Amino acid sequence: MCATSRWATARRSSPTLPKALLSRIKRLDHHQRERLFCGFHADLSQSEINLILGRRQALEAFEGQLVEGEWAEAMWQDFFERQSWVFGYGLDYRIMRPFDREMVVGAGGTDNQERPTVDSLMNFTDYSVLVEIKRPDTPIFQQRRSGRSGTWRFSNEFMDAVSQVLEREAEWLAQA
């Protein structure tokens, strides 16, 4: 994509042009910068918008970690917080926004231990979403099919996550 763009042509002829242009844009005040970007808005393609927002680099990091599998659950959570556009991308751009991390959604027992917590609480404009993040290598299905017409069974890890979210929702609603 970049190799055929006008920017790539300009970069080959003058390697300092993008840096100089970026430097000039950074020196603009807020209102001038907003007018500049509004002027670009109608003329940018979806792929150019993704490039400007760094989405390609984020997707490359995402894909790399899917292959390498080195990130713990908390690291995936950090990634999704930095790349908030991921939740909702392709869903008519109804992007979920982070509300809080490690949110307690109910009371603990009599000793105030085991308080129900979700990995992330996110919201759209008109409702909230409880999010439970699992690593990409967490199996969704069991290795074997069930006896019911060759259907697949959900894994214990997947069912535990679903149960956890449902329980957190019930606790949250009971406290509301």
C-alpha positions in Angstrom: 0.0 0.0 0.0 2.7 2.5 1.0 5.0 1.6 -1.8 2.6 2.9 -4.4 1.4 6.0 -2.5 2.4 9.6 -3.2 4.2 9.7 0.1 6.4 6.8 -0.8 7.4 8.6 -4.0 8.1 11.8 -2.1 10.1 9.7 0.5 12.3 8.3 -2.3 13.0 11.8 -3.7 13.6 13.5 -0.4 14.0 11.3 2.8 13.5 14.4 5.0 10.2 15.5 3.5 8.0 13.3 5.8 9.9 14.4 8.9 9.8 18.1 7.9 6.1 17.8 7.2 5.4 16.1 10.5 7.4 18.7 12.3 5.4 21.5 10.7 2.1 19.7 11.6 3.3 19.3 15.2 3.9 23.1 15.4 0.3 23.9 14.5 -1.9 24.9 17.3 -4.9 22.7 18.2 -7.4 24.6 16.0 -5.1 24.8 13.0 -4.4 21.0 13.3 -8.1 20.3 13.5 -8.8 22.3 10.4 -6.0 20.5 8.5 -7.3 17.0 9.5 -10.9 17.9 8.7 -9.7 18.9 5.3 -8.1 15.5 4.8 -11.1 13.6 6.2 -13.2 13.4 3.0 -10.2 12.5 0.8 -8.6 9.7 2.9 -9.3 6.0 2.1 -10.0 3.5 4.9 -6.5 2.0 4.4 -4.9 5.5 4.7 -6.9 6.2 7.9 -5.7 2.8 9.3 -2.1 3.7 8.4 -2.3 7.1 10.1 -3.8 5.6 13.3 -1.1 2.9 13.4 -3.6 0.1 13.1 -1.4 -1.9 10.7 1.4 -1.9 13.2 -1.0 -2.9 16.0 -2.4 -5.7 13.8 1.2 -6.9 13.1 1.9 -6.9 16.9 -1.3 -8.8 17.4 -0.6 -11.4 14.8 3.0 -11.8 16.0 1.8 -12.5 19.5 -0.8 -15.0 18.2 2.1 -16.9 16.7 4.6 -16.5 19.5 2.2 -16.9 22.4 4.4 -15.1 24.9 1.9 -12.6 26.3 0.2 -13.3 29.6 -3.5 -12.4 30.0 -2.6 -9.0 31.6 -0.4 -8.2 28.6 -3.3 -8.8 26.2 -5.4 -6.6 28.4 -2.8 -3.8 28.1 -2.7 -4.2 24.3 -6.5 -3.9 24.1 -6.5 -0.8 26.3 -3.9 0.9 24.0 -5.8 -0.2 20.9 -9.3 0.5 22.0 -10.5 0.5 18.3 -10.2 -3.3 18.2 -13.4 -3.9 20.2 -16.0 -2.9 17.7 -13.9 -2.7 14.6 -16.0 -3.8 11.6 -19.1 -3.5 13.7 -20.4 -0.3 12.1 -17.7 1.5 14.1 -19.5 1.2 17.4 -16.3 1.2 19.2 -16.4 0.2 22.9 -14.6 2.5 25.2 -12.8 1.5 28.4 -14.6 2.4 31.5 -12.5 0.7 34.1 -9.9 -2.1 34.5 -10.2 -4.9 37.0 -13.6 -3.6 38.0 -15.2 -5.0 41.1 -18.9 -5.7 40.2 -20.2 -7.0 43.5 -19.6 -7.6 47.2 -17.3 -10.2 48.6 -18.4 -12.9 51.1 -18.8 -12.2 54.8 -15.0 -11.8 55.1 -15.0 -9.4 52.0 -12.8 -11.9 50.1 -13.4 -13.3 46.7 -14.9 -10.1 45.4 -16.3 -10.6 41.9 -14.0 -8.8 39.4 -14.0 -8.6 35.6 -10.9 -7.9 33.5 -12.4 -4.9 32.0 -15.6 -2.9 32.0 -16.3 -1.2 28.7 -19.2 0.8 27.3 -20.9 2.0 24.2 -22.9 5.2 24.4 -26.0 3.6 25.7 -24.9 0.4 27.5 -22.0 -1.4 29.2 -20.2 -4.6 28.4 -18.4 -6.9 30.8 -15.2 -8.3 29.2 -13.3 -11.4 30.2 -10.0 -11.7 28.4 -8.4 -15.1 27.7 -5.2 -15.9 26.0 -5.4 -16.9 22.3 -4.3 -20.4 23.1 -7.2 -21.0 25.5 -9.3 -23.7 23.8 -12.8 -22.9 22.9 -13.8 -26.4 22.1 -12.9 -29.8 23.6 -10.7 -32.1 21.5 -13.6 -34.6 21.0 -17.1 -34.1 19.6 -20.1 -34.8 21.7 -22.5 -37.6 21.0 -25.2 -35.2 19.8 -25.2 -35.2 16.0 -21.4 -34.7 15.8 -21.5 -31.3 17.5 -18.6 -29.9 19.4 -18.5 -29.4 23.1 -17.2 -26.2 24.6 -14.0 -26.5 26.6 -14.0 -26.2 30.4 -11.9 -23.1 30.2 -14.3 -21.4 27.8 -17.4 -22.4 29.9 -15.6 -21.1 33.1 -15.1 -17.7 31.4 -18.7 -17.5 30.2 -19.9 -18.6 33.7 -17.6 -16.0 35.3 -19.1 -13.2 33.2 -22.6 -14.3 33.8 -22.0 -14.5 37.6 -20.3 -11.0 37.5 -23.3 -9.7 35.7 -25.7 -11.1 38.3 -23.6 -9.7 41.1 -23.5 -6.3 39.4 -27.2 -6.2 38.8 -27.9 -7.3 42.4 -25.8 -4.4 43.7 -27.4 -1.8 41.3 
